């Protein structure tokens, strides 16, 4: 019997692509820089490659956050401080809270029966702001975010620290997330049951055990209630 649900935040609770695009456009506007779709596409490619390296343990989350705009600006010869742009972007992203379908309803309903925790890579202050804007923060017992935890998903250290702070046993938790590597494999390696939020209907690797697979968060109600 589960006592708590651990939710990833980006691409599980929030639609990160939409949030990021809105923050990206607004940041270019604030910094008086020319925006185009091709610039954003290049940024997405750079960011995707960096996050892939992070999930494989080659670099840290902070490395991703500190280098993505540096790489972008160098490739495009943009004469502007990438560090200043990074700070503007992070501030704007903290204001974006476009949720995944049914996220608010499901979390509100499940919080009546289970303790709800967030387990995310990123910046704690930013995630707090976004959950607050989305009127979701009060549903959470605690937020476990990499810059505060001191470790990144999918490292065992991240999950062990989450268990320590929550005072829960692995068998008392169901972890819900979109990333097979950071969320599902990370939780599985720590004996935590998993629910893969597979909205894009990707094929599951045959050698990876997943307890549940859903395409819409509303399906959690059928599983857990």
C-alpha positions as CSV (number, residue, x, y, z in Angstrom):
1,X,0.0,0.0,0.0
2,X,1.5,3.3,-1.1
3,X,1.6,6.2,1.4
4,X,3.1,8.8,-0.9
5,X,3.4,9.8,-4.5
6,X,6.6,11.4,-5.8
7,X,6.0,13.5,-8.9
8,X,8.6,14.8,-11.4
9,X,7.8,18.4,-12.3
10,X,8.8,19.2,-15.8
11,X,7.0,17.3,-18.5
12,X,5.0,15.6,-15.9
13,X,3.2,18.3,-14.0
14,X,4.1,21.2,-16.3
15,X,4.3,21.2,-20.1
16,X,8.0,22.2,-20.1
17,X,8.2,22.8,-23.9
18,X,5.4,25.4,-23.8
19,X,6.7,27.0,-20.6
20,X,10.2,27.2,-21.9
21,X,9.1,28.6,-25.3
22,X,7.1,31.4,-23.6
23,X,10.0,32.3,-21.3
24,X,12.5,32.2,-24.2
25,X,10.5,34.6,-26.3
26,X,9.9,37.0,-23.5
27,X,13.5,36.9,-22.5
28,X,14.6,37.9,-26.1
29,X,12.0,40.7,-26.0
30,X,13.3,42.0,-22.6
31,X,16.9,41.9,-23.7
32,X,16.1,43.6,-27.0
33,X,17.4,40.7,-29.0
34,X,16.0,39.4,-32.3
35,X,14.0,36.2,-31.9
36,X,13.2,33.7,-34.6
37,X,11.9,30.1,-34.6
38,X,15.2,28.9,-36.0
39,X,17.0,30.3,-32.9
40,X,14.7,28.5,-30.6
41,X,15.1,25.3,-32.6
42,X,18.9,25.5,-32.2
43,X,18.5,26.2,-28.5
44,X,16.3,23.1,-28.1
45,X,18.9,21.0,-29.9
46,X,21.6,22.3,-27.6
47,X,19.5,21.9,-24.5
48,X,18.4,18.4,-25.5
49,X,21.9,17.2,-26.0
50,X,23.1,18.7,-22.7
51,X,20.2,17.1,-20.7
52,X,21.0,13.8,-22.4
53,X,24.6,14.0,-21.1
54,X,23.3,15.0,-17.6
55,X,21.0,11.9,-17.4
56,X,23.9,9.7,-18.4
57,X,26.0,11.2,-15.6
58,X,28.5,13.0,-17.9
59,X,27.6,16.5,-16.6
60,X,25.6,18.0,-13.7
61,X,22.3,19.9,-13.9
62,X,24.2,23.0,-13.0
63,X,26.5,22.4,-16.0
64,X,23.4,22.3,-18.2
65,X,22.0,25.5,-16.8
66,X,25.3,27.4,-17.0
67,X,26.3,26.3,-20.5
68,X,23.2,26.1,-22.8
69,X,23.0,29.9,-23.5
70,X,26.8,30.2,-23.7
71,X,26.8,27.6,-26.5
72,X,23.9,29.2,-28.2
73,X,25.2,32.8,-28.1
74,X,28.7,31.6,-29.3
75,X,27.2,29.7,-32.2
76,X,25.1,32.7,-33.3
77,X,27.7,35.3,-32.4
78,X,25.1,37.2,-30.3
79,X,26.8,40.2,-28.7
80,X,25.1,40.0,-25.3
81,X,26.0,38.5,-22.0
82,X,24.8,34.9,-22.0
83,X,24.9,35.0,-18.1
84,X,22.6,38.0,-18.0
85,X,20.3,36.4,-20.4
86,X,20.3,33.2,-18.4
87,X,19.1,35.1,-15.3
88,X,16.4,36.8,-17.2
89,X,15.3,33.5,-18.7
90,X,15.2,31.8,-15.3
91,X,13.1,34.6,-13.8
92,X,10.7,34.4,-16.7
93,X,10.5,30.6,-16.6
94,X,9.6,30.8,-12.9
95,X,6.5,32.7,-14.0
96,X,5.3,30.1,-16.5
97,X,3.0,27.3,-15.2
98,X,1.3,25.7,-18.2
99,X,0.3,22.3,-16.8
100,X,-0.1,18.9,-18.4
101,X,-3.7,17.8,-19.1
102,X,-5.6,17.1,-15.8
103,X,-2.5,17.7,-13.6
104,X,-4.3,20.1,-11.2
105,X,-7.4,17.9,-10.9
106,X,-5.5,14.7,-10.4
107,X,-3.0,16.1,-7.8
108,X,-5.9,17.7,-5.9
109,X,-7.8,14.5,-5.8
110,X,-4.9,12.2,-4.9
111,X,-3.7,14.5,-2.1
112,X,-6.8,13.6,-0.1
113,X,-5.5,10.0,0.2
114,X,-1.7,10.2,-0.3
115,X,1.2,12.5,0.7
116,X,2.4,14.3,-2.4
117,X,6.0,15.2,-3.0
118,X,7.9,16.7,-5.9
119,X,11.2,15.1,-7.0
120,X,12.8,17.3,-9.7
121,X,16.1,18.4,-11.3
122,X,16.3,22.1,-11.4
123,X,16.1,25.2,-9.1
124,X,14.1,25.0,-5.9
125,X,13.0,28.6,-5.9
126,X,11.8,28.4,-9.5
127,X,9.8,25.3,-8.9
128,X,8.2,26.8,-5.8
129,X,7.2,29.9,-7.8
130,X,5.7,27.8,-10.6
131,X,3.7,25.5,-8.3
132,X,2.5,28.6,-6.4
133,X,1.3,30.3,-9.5
134,X,-0.5,27.2,-10.6
135,X,-2.2,27.0,-7.2
136,X,-0.6,23.5,-6.6
137,X,2.0,24.2,-3.9
138,X,-0.3,23.6,-1.0
139,X,-0.9,20.0,-2.1
140,X,2.8,19.2,-1.6
141,X,4.2,17.9,1.6
142,X,7.7,18.7,0.5
143,X,9.8,19.5,-2.6
144,X,13.0,17.6,-3.4
145,X,14.8,19.6,-6.1
146,X,18.4,18.9,-7.2
147,X,20.0,22.3,-6.3
148,X,18.7,22.0,-2.8
149,X,19.1,18.2,-2.4
150,X,22.7,18.5,-3.5
151,X,22.4,15.6,-6.1
152,X,20.8,15.2,-9.5
153,X,18.4,12.5,-10.8
154,X,19.0,9.7,-11.6
155,X,21.8,9.3,-9.1
156,X,21.2,7.0,-6.2
157,X,22.3,9.8,-3.8
158,X,19.3,11.9,-5.0
159,X,16.8,9.2,-4.2
160,X,18.4,8.2,-0.9
161,X,18.2,11.8,0.2
162,X,14.5,12.0,-0.8
163,X,13.9,8.9,1.3
164,X,15.8,10.3,4.2
165,X,13.9,13.6,4.2
166,X,10.5,12.1,3.7
167,X,11.1,9.3,6.3
168,X,9.4,6.9,3.9
169,X,10.4,3.4,2.8
170,X,10.8,2.6,-0.9
171,X,7.8,0.3,-0.8
172,X,5.6,3.1,0.4
173,X,6.2,5.3,-2.6
174,X,5.0,5.4,-6.3
175,X,7.2,7.6,-8.5
176,X,5.5,9.3,-11.4
177,X,7.7,10.8,-14.2
178,X,8.2,11.1,-17.9
179,X,11.9,10.3,-18.2
180,X,12.8,6.6,-18.5
181,X,16.4,7.3,-17.4
182,X,16.1,10.1,-14.8
183,X,12.8,9.0,-13.2
184,X,11.9,5.4,-14.0
185,X,15.4,3.8,-13.9
186,X,16.5,6.1,-11.1
187,X,13.5,5.1,-8.9
188,X,13.8,1.4,-9.9
189,X,17.5,1.3,-8.9
190,X,16.3,2.4,-5.4
191,X,13.5,-0.2,-5.2
192,X,10.7,2.4,-5.7
193,X,7.7,1.4,-7.8
194,X,7.3,3.5,-10.9
195,X,4.6,5.0,-13.2
196,X,5.8,6.2,-16.6
197,X,4.0,9.2,-17.9
198,X,4.3,8.3,-21.6
199,X,2.2,11.0,-23.3
200,X,4.2,10.6,-26.5
201,X,3.6,6.8,-26.6
202,X,7.3,6.0,-26.9
203,X,8.3,2.3,-27.0
204,X,9.4,1.0,-23.6
205,X,12.8,-0.8,-23.6
206,X,12.2,-4.5,-23.1
207,X,14.7,-4.8,-20.3
208,X,13.3,-2.0,-18.2
209,X,10.6,-2.9,-15.6
210,X,7.8,-0.3,-15.2
211,X,4.9,-0.9,-12.8
212,X,2.5,1.3,-14.6
213,X,2.3,3.2,-17.9
214,X,-0.1,6.0,-18.5
215,X,-0.7,8.4,-21.3
216,X,-2.8,10.9,-19.3
217,X,-2.5,11.8,-15.7
218,X,-6.2,11.1,-15.1
219,X,-5.4,7.4,-15.4
220,X,-3.7,7.7,-12.0
221,X,-7.1,7.9,-10.4
222,X,-8.0,4.4,-11.7
223,X,-4.7,3.0,-10.5
224,X,-4.7,4.6,-7.0
225,X,-8.3,5.2,-5.9
